[in-house]
Amino acid sequence: MLLATSTVAIEREPRDAFEQRRRALAERCDDGLILLFGFRDEEGQSGRDGFRQENNFYYLTGWNEPGAALLLTPASGEKEYREILFLPGRDPAHERWDGPRLDPGDPAARALTGVAEVAPMDELAEEVSRNLSRFGKAWALSAHSQHGEMQPLQPDPAERLDPLLGTAQRGDVRPILGAMRRVKSPGEVALLEKAVAATAEAHLAAWRVVRPGLAEYQVYAAMAPVLLERGCLRPAYPPILGSGPNSVILHYTRNTRILEDGDLLLADVGGEYGHYAADITRTIPVNGRFSKRQREIYDLVLAAQDAVVAAVKPGMRLTGGGPQSLSRIAEEVFRKKSPRLAAQFPHAVGHYVGLDVHDPGTLREPLEEGMVITVEPGLYLADEGLGVRIEDMLVVTADGARRLGPRMPREADEIEAFLLGRERPKP
């Protein structure tokens, strides 16, 4: 399904998918009303990017305009389930700068939003008060920083909730939504596949131009147009292009060093398609050939990734102890080679991915069918200026896992063949 204006089309899931999530949430929180606020203009953009909705609000509504609120009231007694999307009124002066917004009184508002009722924002307080008298409890989002999401921090939700909820009992809906978001629908997996496919093409575009003498940001310059052309309107996270000694810095984003002959380039870059994130990393030799030492470390990281991918299935865990720990499997591959090398693997072997590049969730919980994760072992030898990470995204299946997106070269020989056999860019 495409939501289109004259200049842009953004793919999303069908409206009934969002409705099913709203109803499922109401069933889980059936002892109170549920109130969520979407981002306002200043909360949903950095000043350099366009507006992007708060992930939980988007997950329930698919609505990507600022200033909205969602009220869900579970069925109770003779009262049926009810859902209302509250929208700000039209502001011609504002729209002169940012374009037209949907009028909550527009007869087409229900069809355009997919929510059963659409009302003006100035009716929210009365509707909340009426339902508080019936339930006595409200479910709302806590401050998200305590749950590990990587969206920009928003103001304390209490700023907007306290005037409406007063001293009413409150429940935190964020962990419930986090659990729902971890298992992806087929529609979500399809969007993630497209994000990964676009990202894979972008990585290969970088491989076609990489050479000594380029700046790290010039390598990304080859990737960005491919992401945009394939429908990724923004990167899913700040691009990481670490060459030489920068390859050992886990979240290096300066991207200003000049690539040198003999360097490795660690490129951790992902696009966002239809609000869903890709997270892919490849490490390649800038001059087209791995040195003996580089290949030794690369092959070891690849062996660790292969071992983890083979072990992914429901019931396994990303971190923790015991045989179910995927991180421990990677650590054991490194430890068999050298205990010293095992100490150079400082992070978990993966994380959840979805609307956020680090979707919420405890990495020690058992994996389930439908979860989407990364598998990204790495070794970072600071004293050698040598870092290698290989990262792919997988969807957990009933008895294993499947890589998302097209196959990218992973073996050292494959990478060298691609780099040495490409058409050379003109100086």
MARKEKE-333417 format. One record per residue: residue in one letter; x, y, z of N, C-alpha, C in turn. Coordinates in pm, whole numbers, padded with zeros to 5 digits, always signed. Layout:
residues N
AXYZXYZXYZ...
This chain:
residues 427
M+00084-00118+00000+00000+00000+00000+00088+00123+00000L+00052+00226-00080+00129+00348-00088+00044+00466-00046L+00099+00548+00047+00040+00676+00079+00113+00778-00006A+00042+00848-00094+00112+00930-00191+00063+01074-00190T+00155+01165-00216+00124+01302-00253+00177+01318-00394S+00179+01439-00444+00228+01460-00580+00378+01437-00591T+00449+01434-00478+00595+01428-00486+00658+01309-00416V+00587+01235-00332+00651+01128-00258+00552+01016-00231A+00599+00894-00228+00516+00779-00194+00592+00696-00092I+00527+00663+00018+00589+00589+00127+00511+00462+00151E+00578+00350+00145+00511+00221+00162+00490+00192+00309R+00377+00133+00341+00349+00090+00477+00256-00032+00470E+00230-00089+00586+00140-00204+00593-00006-00160+00572P-00096-00254+00541-00237-00219+00527-00295-00166+00659R-00399-00087+00650-00460-00025+00769-00509-00128+00869D-00557-00242+00819-00610-00340+00915-00501-00400+01003A-00374-00398+00957-00265-00446+01041-00249-00357+01164F-00261-00227+01146-00251-00134+01259-00373-00148+01351E-00490-00168+01292-00610-00186+01373-00598-00312+01460Q-00546-00419+01404-00529-00542+01482-00436-00520+01600R-00331-00440+01581-00239-00411+01692-00309-00329+01799R-00388-00232+01759-00459-00150+01859-00553-00237+01942R-00624-00324+01876-00717-00412+01948-00641-00509+02039A-00529-00561+01991-00449-00654+02072-00396-00583+02196L-00353-00457+02182-00306-00381+02296-00419-00358+02396A-00536-00324+02347-00650-00301+02436-00687-00428+02512E-00672-00543+02451-00701-00668+02521-00599-00695+02631R-00475-00652+02610-00371-00673+02711-00382-00572+02825C-00442-00460+02799-00456-00353+02900-00604-00325+02923D-00677-00429+02960-00823-00418+02962-00880-00358+03090D-00789-00312+03179-00839-00255+03304-00825-00103+03308G-00798-00041+03194-00786+00104+03193-00788+00158+03053L-00801+00289+03042-00788+00351+02911-00641+00354+02870I-00615+00367+02742-00479+00371+02689-00463+00503+02614L-00363+00582+02653-00342+00714+02595-00198+00727+02548L-00179+00751+02420-00047+00771+02363-00043+00901+02285F+00069+00970+02297+00092+01091+02219+00198+01063+02113G+00171+01108+01992+00274+01107+01890+00369+01224+01911F+00477+01224+01834+00572+01335+01843+00508+01465+01794R+00548+01573+01856+00521+01705+01802+00632+01740+01703D+00615+01850+01631+00713+01886+01528+00855+01882+01580E+00878+01950+01694+01014+01966+01743+01071+01836+01799E+00987+01739+01832+01034+01613+01888+01067+01510+01779G+01004+01523+01663+01017+01422+01559+01116+01455+01450Q+01199+01557+01470+01300+01588+01370+01421+01652+01436S+01534+01640+01369+01658+01690+01427+01693+01830+01378G+01614+01886+01286+01650+02011+01223+01711+01989+01086R+01761+01865+01060+01818+01832+00930+01732+01731+00855D+01651+01658+00927+01565+01557+00864+01420+01601+00875G+01337+01545+00788+01194+01570+00798+01134+01500+00919F+01007+01526+00943+00939+01470+01059+00935+01317+01050R+00960+01253+01164+00952+01108+01177+00879+01076+01305Q+00774+00997+01295+00686+00969+01408+00753+00884+01516E+00709+00900+01639+00752+00814+01749+00716+00670+01715N+00808+00578+01739+00794+00442+01687+00671+00369+01739N+00642+00379+01867+00527+00308+01921+00396+00363+01866F+00390+00494+01851+00271+00557+01794+00254+00512+01649Y+00365+00508+01575+00357+00463+01437+00316+00317+01429Y+00368+00235+01518+00336+00092+01519+00186+00069+01533L+00119+00157+01607-00025+00140+01631-00113+00210+01530T-00059+00310+01461-00143+00393+01376-00097+00403+01231G+00034+00394+01207+00085+00422+01073+00076+00569+01037W+00045+00653+01136+00025+00797+01111+00156+00871+01132N+00197+00946+01030+00329+01010+01033+00319+01162+01023E+00218+01218+01087+00204+01363+01097+00215+01403+01244P+00268+01524+01272+00294+01564+01411+00168+01606+01487G+00181+01598+01621+00080+01656+01709-00041+01571+01736A-00038+01442+01705-00155+01356+01721-00155+01285+01857A-00271+01237+01896-00286+01155+02017-00381+01040+01985L-00362+00928+02055-00446+00810+02035-00505+00768+02168L-00636+00750+02170-00706+00703+02290-00777+00572+02256L-00745+00467+02333-00810+00337+02318-00884+00307+02447T-01008+00261+02435-01084+00219+02554-01129+00076+02533P-01080-00018+02617-01115-00159+02602-01264-00183+02623A-01311-00293+02569-01449-00333+02595-01464-00369+02742S-01573-00324+02803-01600-00357+02943-01750-00347+02967G-01805-00450+03029-01948-00452+03052-02022-00446+02919E-02113-00349+02909-02187-00332+02785-02118-00237+02688K-02007-00180+02730-01933-00086+02646-01841-00162+02549E-01846-00124+02423-01761-00187+02323-01626-00117+02315Y-01530-00186+02259-01399-00127+02231-01416-00001+02147R-01333+00099+02176-01341+00224+02103-01201+00279+02080E-01178+00339+01964-01050+00400+01931-01072+00536+01868I-00994+00635+01914-01008+00771+01863-00869+00828+01837L-00849+00880+01718-00727+00952+01684-00758+01101+01691F-00686+01172+01777-00706+01316+01793-00599+01389+01712L-00644+01485+01631-00553+01560+01546-00563+01709+01575P-00453+01782+01560-00459+01927+01578-00542+01991+01467G-00598+02106+01498-00675+02178+01397-00586+02237+01290R-00648+02280+01182-00575+02342+01073-00517+02476+01116D-00399+02507+01067-00331+02633+01097-00274+02687+00965P-00348+02775+00897-00303+02823+00765-00163+02885+00767A-00129+02959+00874+00003+03021+00880+00113+02915+00885H+00088+02809+00964+00185+02698+00973+00193+02623+00841E+00078+02599+00782+00073+02520+00659+00139+02592+00542R+00146+02725+00551+00215+02800+00446+00361+02756+00435W+00419+02718+00549+00558+02674+00552+00572+02523+00532D+00486+02445+00595+00505+02300+00600+00403+02219+00521G+00308+02286+00457+00212+02214+00376+00085+02179+00451P-00019+02137+00379-00149+02112+00441-00148+01990+00533R-00229+01998+00637-00249+01887+00731-00395+01843+00723L-00420+01723+00763-00555+01668+00760-00642+01737+00864D-00756+01786+00823-00852+01846+00914-00925+01733+00986P-00927+01732+01121-00997+01623+01192-01145+01616+01159G-01202+01725+01109-01342+01722+01071-01367+01682+00928D-01263+01651+00854-01277+01611+00715-01354+01479+00707P-01459+01471+00624-01535+01346+00613-01450+01227+00571A-01336+01254+00506-01250+01144+00462-01147+01104+00567A-01149+01169+00684-01044+01145+00783-01039+00999+00829R-01152+00938+00847-01152+00798+00892-01088+00707+00788A-01123+00729+00660-01065+00645+00555-00916+00672+00539L-00874+00797+00556-00734+00831+00535-00645+00782+00649T-00697+00779+00770-00616+00736+00884-00631+00589+00917G-00746+00530+00883-00771+00392+00919-00816+00373+01062V-00839+00482+01135-00887+00476+01273-01037+00501+01274A-01109+00426+01356-01255+00429+01352-01313+00567+01378E-01252+00642+01470-01300+00778+01498-01183+00874+01492V-01206+00991+01435-01108+01099+01431-01174+01223+01489A-01105+01289+01582-01164+01403+01653-01059+01514+01667P-01105+01638+01688-01009+01748+01711-00943+01736+01847M-00819+01784+01857-00742+01770+01979-00807+01836+02098D-00886+01941+02076-00946+02010+02191-01058+01930+02257E-01091+01812+02203-01189+01724+02267-01122+01614+02350L-00988+01609+02349-00918+01500+02417-00941+01502+02567A-00928+01617+02631-00938+01624+02777-01073+01573+02826E-01179+01613+02758-01312+01569+02800-01328+01419+02783E-01276+01365+02673-01288+01222+02648-01207+01141+02750V-01089+01189+02786-01007+01121+02887-01078+01124+03022S-01131+01239+03059-01199+01252+03188-01318+01156+03197R-01394+01145+03090-01511+01057+03089-01468+00911+03109N-01361+00871+03046-01319+00732+03057-01244+00704+03187L-01177+00804+03243-01114+00783+03374-01218+00756+03481S-01332+00820+03471-01439+00796+03570-01491+00654+03558R-01476+00592+03440-01524+00455+03421-01418+00353+03462F-01293+00376+03429-01187+00279+03454-01107+00307+03581G-01077+00434+03606-00994+00470+03721-00847+00446+03700K-00808+00399+03580-00667+00370+03552-00637+00407+03409A-00513+00451+03385-00470+00485+03249-00336+00420+03219W-00325+00367+03100-00197+00313+03049-00136+00416+02956A-00006+00442+02973+00062+00541+02890+00209+00501+02875L+00281+00573+02789+00423+00546+02768+00508+00613+02874S+00600+00540+02931+00700+00598+03019+00806+00668+02936A+00898+00739+03001+01013+00795+02930+01091+00681+02867H+01121+00689+02738+01174+00572+02668+01320+00546+02694S+01395+00638+02751+01538+00619+02768+01569+00498+02855Q+01479+00462+02945+01506+00350+03034+01485+00215+02966H+01435+00217+02843+01409+00090+02774+01500+00068+02655G+01597+00157+02635+01704+00128+02540+01679+00163+02396E+01566+00224+02361+01546+00263+02223+01641+00376+02186M+01665+00391+02056+01764+00488+02011+01701+00609+01943Q+01571+00630+01958+01510+00750+01906+01556+00871+01988P+01549+00992+01926+01582+01111+02005+01495+01119+02130L+01554+01165+02239+01480+01177+02363+01369+01280+02348Q+01252+01249+02398+01142+01342+02398+01124+01397+02539P+01050+01508+02554+01026+01558+02689+00957+01453+02776D+00973+01469+02906+00909+01377+03000+00761+01366+02967P+00708+01245+02945+00565+01231+02913+00474+01294+03017A+00525+01307+03140+00440+01365+03245+00395+01505+03209E+00474+01575+03130+00438+01712+03090+00301+01716+03024R+00270+01614+02945+00142+01612+02873+00038+01525+02944L+00086+01428+03022-00008+01336+03086-00067+01390+03216D+00016+01456+03297-00030+01499+03430-00156+01586+03425P-00164+01685+03335-00286+01766+03333-00411+01686+03297L-00393+01576+03225-00508+01495+03183-00542+01385+03282L-00440+01325+03344-00462+01206+03427-00463+01235+03575G-00406+01349+03615-00404+01383+03757-00339+01275+03841T-00410+01233+03945-00357+01131+04037-00407+00991+04006A-00469+00972+03892-00522+00840+03856-00410+00737+03849Q-00443+00615+03883-00346+00507+03874-00298+00494+03730R-00166+00466+03713-00110+00458+03578-00034+00326+03560G-00039+00277+03439+00042+00162+03400+00133+00201+03285D+00248+00138+03277+00345+00166+03172+00321+00070+03056V+00278+00124+02943+00246+00042+02828+00369+00009+02743R+00482+00074+02771+00598+00057+02685+00649-00088+02682P+00667-00156+02796+00714-00295+02786+00616-00387+02714I+00488-00359+02725+00388-00440+02655+00401-00420+02504L+00415-00294+02463+00435-00266+02321+00569-00322+02272G+00671-00315+02357+00800-00370+02319+00791-00518+02289A+00718-00592+02373+00700-00735+02350+00624-00762+02221M+00522-00680+02194+00446-00696+02070+00534-00668+01948R+00617-00565+01958+00700-00525+01844+00810-00625+01812R+00851-00705+01909+00963-00796+01885+00929-00905+01784V+00807-00951+01782+00766-01053+01685+00704-00980+01566K+00767-00993+01451+00728-00916+01333+00619-00986+01253S+00530-00906+01199+00428-00957+01107+00493-00983+00971P+00428-01061+00886+00481-01080+00750+00499-00947+00677G+00408-00851+00700+00421-00721+00636+00545-00647+00683E+00575-00657+00813+00696-00594+00864+00821-00658+00807V+00821-00790+00798+00937-00860+00742+00958-00817+00597A+00848-00799+00522+00861-00756+00382+00925-00617+00373L+00888-00526+00462+00949-00393+00462+01095-00400+00502L+01127-00485+00600+01266-00503+00639+01349-00564+00525E+01290-00655+00451+01359-00712+00334+01397-00602+00235K+01306-00509+00213+01334-00401+00118+01441-00308+00171A+01439-00283+00302+01544-00200+00361+01680-00267+00345V+01685-00399+00368+01811-00473+00355+01856-00479+00210A+01763-00500+00117+01800-00508-00024+01859-00376-00071A+01798-00265-00032+01852-00134-00070+01989-00113-00007T+02004-00155+00117+02132-00138+00187+02241-00224+00123A+02208-00345+00083+02306-00431+00016+02355-00368-00113E+02263-00311-00192+02303-00244-00315+02394-00124-00286A+02364-00054-00176+02447+00061-00139+02589+00018-00102H+02600-00092-00028+02734-00142+00007+02812-00180-00119L+02748-00245-00213+02818-00284-00335+02858-00161-00417A+02775-00057-00411+02813+00068-00478+02940+00126-00418A+02953+00115-00286+03076+00161-00221+03195+00078-00264W+03176-00052-00278+03287-00140-00320+03337-00103-00460R+03249-00050-00543+03288-00016-00679+03378+00106-00686V+03377+00189-00582+03456+00312-00587+03570+00315-00487V+03568+00229-00386+03666+00239-00279+03808+00221-00332R+03898+00305-00285+04038+00299-00325+04118+00389-00234P+04247+00368-00223+04331+00459-00145+04318+00602-00199G+04318+00698-00107+04310+00838-00145+04174+00899-00127L+04069+00818-00120+03936+00871-00092+03922+00902+00056A+03836+00997+00089+03796+01018+00227+03685+00918+00262E+03674+00886+00388+03570+00793+00431+03432+00844+00389Y+03408+00974+00402+03276+01026+00365+03251+01017+00216Q+03357+01014+00134+03338+00998-00009+03292+00857-00044V+03327+00760+00039+03274+00625+00019+03124+00626+00046Y+03085+00693+00154+02940+00703+00181+02868+00780+00072A+02936+00873+00008+02874+00950-00100+02828+00860-00214A+02894+00745-00232+02849+00649-00333+02729+00569-00285M+02711+00559-00154+02604+00477-00098+02472+00554-00088A+02480+00680-00049+02359+00758-00020+02263+00766-00139P+02310+00792-00262+02215+00797-00373+02143+00666-00399V+02213+00555-00376+02151+00424-00397+02039+00403-00295L+02065+00439-00169+01961+00426-00067+01839+00510-00103L+01862+00633-00143+01750+00720-00179+01674+00666-00300E+01747+00623-00401+01682+00572-00521+01598+00449-00492R+01640+00370-00394+01567+00248-00359+01460+00274-00252G+01435+00400-00218+01323+00431-00129+01358+00449+00017C+01487+00448+00051+01528+00474+00190+01548+00625+00205L+01454+00691+00269+01455+00837+00274+01555+00892+00374R+01606+00806+00461+01707+00850+00558+01788+00728+00601P+01911+00751+00650+01984+00638+00709+01915+00594+00837A+01925+00466+00867+01863+00413+00988+01939+00453+01114Y+02064+00498+01097+02150+00540+01208+02267+00613+01144P+02345+00688+01221+02459+00758+01162+02556+00659+01098P+02591+00679+00970+02679+00584+00901+02816+00575+00967I+02868+00452+00973+03001+00424+01029+03089+00377+00914L+03193+00454+00882+03290+00414+00779+03429+00432+00838G+03475+00329+00907+03600+00336+00980+03713+00268+00905S+03810+00344+00863+03924+00287+00790+04046+00281+00881G+04132+00182+00855+04255+00171+00931+04230+00170+01080P+04294+00261+01156+04277+00261+01302+04134+00293+01345N+04057+00357+01259+03919+00388+01294+03829+00264+01292S+03876+00156+01233+03794+00034+01226+03777-00031+01363V+03856+00008+01461+03844-00052+01594+03751+00029+01685I+03701+00143+01636+03610+00228+01715+03468+00184+01683L+03397+00132+01781+03270+00063+01755+03166+00154+01691H+03151+00275+01742+03052+00368+01688+03121+00492+01632Y+03218+00470+01545+03290+00580+01482+03203+00642+01373T+03173+00772+01382+03086+00837+01283+03145+00965+01226R+03271+00995+01258+03329+01119+01204+03350+01107+01053N+03401+00994+01008+03409+00962+00865+03490+01064+00784T+03602+01111+00839+03680+01215+00772+03822+01171+00733R+03863+01052+00772+04000+01009+00744+04018+00973+00596I+04138+00992+00544+04172+00950+00408+04212+00803+00410L+04152+00722+00323+04185+00580+00313+04327+00563+00260E+04399+00469+00320+04537+00444+00280+04553+00302+00227D+04652+00285+00141+04683+00153+00089+04717+00061+00207G+04656-00055+00210+04679-00149+00320+04575-00143+00430D+04486-00042+00425+04379-00032+00526+04271-00136+00503L+04204-00171+00612+04069-00227+00603+03970-00113+00620L+03853-00127+00557+03743-00033+00575+03625-00108+00634L+03585-00072+00755+03466-00129+00818+03350-00034+00790A+03253-00079+00712+03137+00001+00674+03012-00057+00739D+02961+00013+00838+02837-00025+00908+02733+00079+00871V+02654+00047+00769+02561+00143+00709+02429+00073+00682G+02318+00138+00717+02186+00083+00689+02088+00192+00654G+01998+00161+00563+01893+00254+00526+01763+00224+00597E+01674+00321+00598+01541+00304+00657+01437+00308+00546Y+01359+00202+00535+01258+00191+00431+01121+00177+00496G+01030+00267+00463+00895+00258+00519+00895+00254+00670H+00987+00329+00732+01001+00340+00878+01080+00226+00939Y+01121+00125+00862+01190+00008+00916+01338+00011+00880A+01422-00033+00975+01567-00015+00967+01638-00138+00915A+01742-00114+00837+01840-00218+00802+01969-00187+00877D+02043-00292+00908+02169-00278+00982+02266-00383+00929I+02355-00341+00840+02446-00432+00770+02589-00380+00784T+02684-00470+00810+02824-00432+00816+02907-00526+00729R+03000-00467+00654+03100-00542+00582+03237-00477+00606T+03341-00559+00605+03478-00511+00621+03557-00557+00500I+03618-00461+00430+03684-00492+00303+03823-00428+00298P+03914-00485+00218+04046-00424+00201+04039-00310+00100V+04093-00196+00136+04084-00078+00051+04153-00099-00083N+04264-00172-00084+04338-00193-00210+04295-00320-00285G+04196-00387-00232+04143-00505-00302+04194-00637-00252R+04298-00639-00169+04354-00765-00120+04375-00757+00031F+04332-00862+00099+04361-00876+00241+04508-00912+00259S+04572-00852+00360+04703-00902+00399+04684-01036+00470K+04794-01106+00494+04785-01236+00562+04719-01220+00699R+04758-01120+00775+04702-01099+00908+04555-01056+00899Q+04525-00967+00807+04386-00924+00791+04296-01042+00756R+04342-01127+00665+04261-01242+00627+04245-01338+00744E+04348-01355+00825+04338-01443+00941+04227-01396+01035I+04225-01267+01064+04123-01214+01155+03987-01215+01087Y+03983-01180+00959+03855-01181+00888+03794-01320+00887D+03873-01420+00854+03820-01556+00848+03773-01605+00984L+03837-01558+01090+03795-01598+01224+03660-01536+01258V+03641-01408+01224+03512-01343+01248+03404-01408+01163L+03436-01442+01039+03339-01510+00953+03301-01646+01010A+03397-01719+01063+03367-01849+01124+03274-01833+01244A+03296-01728+01322+03209-01702+01436+03068-01669+01389Q+03057-01588+01284+02923-01556+01234+02854-01681+01181D+02925-01762+01107+02866-01886+01054+02816-01976+01167A+02896-01987+01274+02857-02072+01386+02731-02019+01454V+02723-01888+01469+02605-01829+01534+02482-01844+01445V+02495-01812+01317+02380-01823+01225+02326-01965+01225A+02414-02063+01226+02372-02203+01227+02298-02240+01355A+02323-02165+01462+02263-02198+01592+02134-02122+01620V+02104-02020+01541+01984-01939+01567+01859-02023+01546K+01771-02023+01645+01641-02088+01638+01562-02046+01761P+01432-02071+01763+01355-02038+01883+01413-02104+02007G+01416-02028+02115+01469-02078+02241+01611-02035+02269M+01688-02000+02164+01822-01947+02185+01812-01802+02235R+01922-01753+02293+01926-01616+02345+02044-01542+02283L+02030-01411+02268+02139-01332+02211+02257-01324+02307T+02229-01308+02435+02337-01299+02534+02306-01391+02652G+02390-01381+02756+02373-01461+02875+02466-01581+02875G+02452-01663+02975+02536-01780+02988+02466-01905+02937G+02542-02014+02934+02486-02143+02897+02487-02167+02748P+02451-02286+02707+02458-02325+02565+02358-02253+02477Q+02257-02187+02536+02160-02114+02456+02207-01974+02417S+02323-01932+02467+02372-01797+02441+02444-01791+02306L+02392-01710+02214+02456-01695+02084+02587-01618+02097S+02592-01521+02188+02718-01448+02210+02827-01543+02259R+02788-01637+02345+02886-01732+02396+02940-01820+02284I+02856-01856+02187+02902-01938+02075+03011-01865+01997A+02989-01734+01972+03091-01656+01902+03219-01646+01986E+03202-01623+02116+03319-01612+02204+03401-01741+02203E+03334-01855+02199+03406-01983+02199+03487-02002+02071V+03435-01955+01957+03512-01962+01833+03641-01883+01848F+03629-01762+01905+03749-01679+01924+03843-01740+02028R+03786-01794+02134+03868-01848+02244+03949-01969+02198K+03893-02049+02111+03968-02165+02060+04092-02121+01983K+04082-02007+01920+04197-01954+01848+04297-01891+01944S+04243-01808+02038+04332-01741+02132+04249-01674+02240P+04275-01703+02369+04204-01632+02477+04220-01481+02466R+04336-01436+02417+04357-01291+02403+04261-01233+02299L+04240-01305+02191+04149-01257+02088+04006-01251+02139A+03966-01348+02219+03829-01349+02271+03798-01223+02349A+03900-01167+02414+03880-01044+02491+03860-00923+02402Q+03885-00936+02271+03869-00823+02178+03731-00825+02111F+03639-00900+02168+03499-00903+02122+03414-00844+02236P+03394-00711+02237+03338-00646+02357+03187-00629+02359H+03116-00668+02255+02972-00639+02250+02893-00768+02229A+02762-00757+02245+02675-00872+02220+02683-00909+02072V+02648-01032+02041+02658-01079+01904+02545-01026+01817G+02445-00964+01877+02335-00911+01797+02233-00837+01880H+02131-00789+01814+02023-00716+01880+01898-00728+01794Y+01785-00685+01847+01660-00684+01771+01660-00565+01675V+01593-00579+01563+01581-00471+01464+01436-00462+01419G+01391-00341+01392+01256-00321+01342+01234-00175+01311L+01136-00115+01376+01113+00028+01360+01234+00106+01408D+01302+00056+01508+01425+00114+01557+01539+00020+01521V+01656+00077+01492+01768-00010+01460+01806-00096+01579H+01784-00048+01700+01794-00129+01821+01655-00136+01881D+01574-00227+01831+01438-00240+01883+01443-00279+02030P+01340-00240+02107+01343-00267+02251+01336-00415+02283G+01394-00450+02396+01387-00588+02442+01512-00630+02515T+01495-00723+02607+01606-00778+02682+01673-00886+02599L+01804-00875+02581+01876-00967+02493+01889-01106+02553R+01851-01122+02678+01862-01253+02743+01735-01337+02731E+01631-01282+02670+01508-01359+02660+01514-01455+02543P+01439-01566+02547+01444-01664+02438+01392-01605+02307L+01457-01639+02199+01410-01598+02068+01282-01672+02032E+01199-01604+01952+01074-01663+01905+01066-01652+01754E+00987-01739+01694+00964-01731+01551+00907-01594+01517G+00962-01531+01414+00915-01400+01372+00998-01285+01424M+01088-01310+01519+01178-01204+01563+01283-01178+01455V+01325-01053+01444+01431-01016+01350+01549-00965+01431I+01666-01021+01403+01786-00990+01481+01903-00964+01387T+02008-00904+01442+02136-00900+01373+02225-01010+01428V+02319-01054+01346+02430-01138+01393+02556-01066+01348E+02632-01013+01444+02743-00924+01411+02865-00945+01501P+02929-01060+01494+03054-01075+01569+03161-00981+01515G+03255-00946+01600+03364-00860+01557+03485-00875+01646L+03601-00842+01591+03725-00835+01667+03789-00700+01639Y+03842-00637+01746+03892-00500+01734+04029-00494+01803L+04134-00503+01723+04270-00510+01775+04329-00370+01770A+04311-00296+01878+04352-00156+01879+04502-00141+01858D+04583-00233+01913+04728-00221+01900+04775-00247+01757E+04688-00306+01675+04723-00329+01535+04645-00238+01440G+04554-00159+01495+04470-00076+01410+04388-00160+01313L+04339-00274+01363+04275-00373+01277+04142-00413+01339G+04032-00370+01277+03900-00408+01324+03821-00475+01215V+03749-00582+01250+03666-00655+01154+03530-00681+01219R+03425-00646+01150+03290-00684+01191+03214-00726+01066I+03136-00833+01078+03052-00882+00969+02911-00893+01027E+02816-00825+00965+02682-00817+01023+02576-00841+00916D+02483-00931+00948+02367-00956+00864+02243-00958+00951M+02126-00945+00889+01998-00951+00959+01928-01082+00927L+01868-01143+01030+01799-01271+01016+01659-01261+01075V+01566-01334+01016+01436-01354+01077+01434-01497+01132V+01392-01511+01257+01386-01642+01321+01267-01719+01265T+01291-01843+01223+01185-01928+01169+01147-02034+01272A+01058-02124+01232+01010-02226+01326+01122-02317+01374D+01221-02341+01289+01326-02436+01327+01467-02383+01298G+01481-02254+01274+01613-02198+01245+01604-02049+01220A+01664-02006+01110+01662-01864+01076+01689-01848+00927R+01651-01733+00874+01672-01701+00733+01732-01562+00723R+01840-01551+00644+01896-01418+00620+01799-01333+00539L+01789-01207+00574+01705-01115+00499+01784-01054+00384G+01714-01028+00274+01774-00958+00162+01856-01048+00074P+01914-00989-00032+01995-01068-00124+02127-01107-00061R+02186-01213-00113+02315-01257-00062+02424-01158-00104M+02504-01113-00009+02620-01031-00037+02746-01115-00021P+02852-01083-00096+02979-01157-00076+03023-01149+00070R+03065-01265+00123+03109-01272+00262+03247-01335+00273E+03275-01435+00191+03406-01500+00196+03514-01402+00150A+03633-01412+00207+03741-01322+00169+03772-01332+00020D+03771-01454-00034+03800-01471-00176+03693-01402-00262E+03568-01412-00221+03460-01347-00295+03478-01195-00296I+03512-01140-00181+03529-00996-00170+03644-00950-00257E+03757-01021-00252+03871-00984-00335+03836-00994-00483A+03763-01098-00521+03726-01115-00661+03640-00998-00709F+03548-00954-00625+03463-00840-00660+03548-00714-00674L+03634-00687-00575+03710-00563-00574+03813-00559-00688L+03877-00672-00716+03980-00673-00818+03922-00687-00959G+03800-00737-00968+03740-00758-01099+03647-00646-01142R+03626-00546-01059+03535-00437-01092+03595-00348-01202E+03507-00270-01260+03554-00166-01353+03618-00054-01270R+03739-00020-01300+03810+00078-01221+03749+00218-01239P+03724+00291-01129+03673+00426-01142+03781+00518-01201K+03737+00617-01275+03831+00712-01332+03885+00801-01221P+04015+00838-01227+04074+00924-01124+04001+01058-01116
